[in-house]
Amino acid sequence: MSQTLKRPHSRWIMALAWTGLTLFALLMPGVDAPLEGLLGLLKEIGLNAAHGISFAVLAVLWAWALRSHLPKRAAFMVTFVLMVAFAAWTEWAQGAYAVNRDPSLSDFIVDCIGAALALIAASRRIS
């Protein structure tokens, strides 16, 4: 691993950058025309996958950044709490501020599952 990635500030920059990108994507205006049938199903699967993957990456980056300041177990627990709070806030913000977007319990659940699975997988890799 390069020396740059071992520096704690690099970890924070990456975590904050991905947080901003995720926030931007989740608060973009939605498409007004719903798709039906197979295309609608494929769109829904793709959006759920995007939610889960985005929060998985977000969780790993935050755990990695927090690990430079906290014991491993605490870093992972704090990260999961932050991911749940961020998922809840983004769903609320989608309903309150985003055009053609509504809050979704299923999106919130997928976000939390993506974060949890990524943290479980990363727990063996992040020292």
Secondary structure, 3 states (H helix, E strand, C coil): CCHHHHCHHHHHHHHHHHHHHHHHHHHCCCCCCCCCHHHHHHHHHHHHHHHHHHHHHHHHHHHHHHHCCCCHHHHHHHHHHHHHHHHHHHHHHHHHCCCCCCCCHHHHHHHHHHHHHHHHHHCCCCC
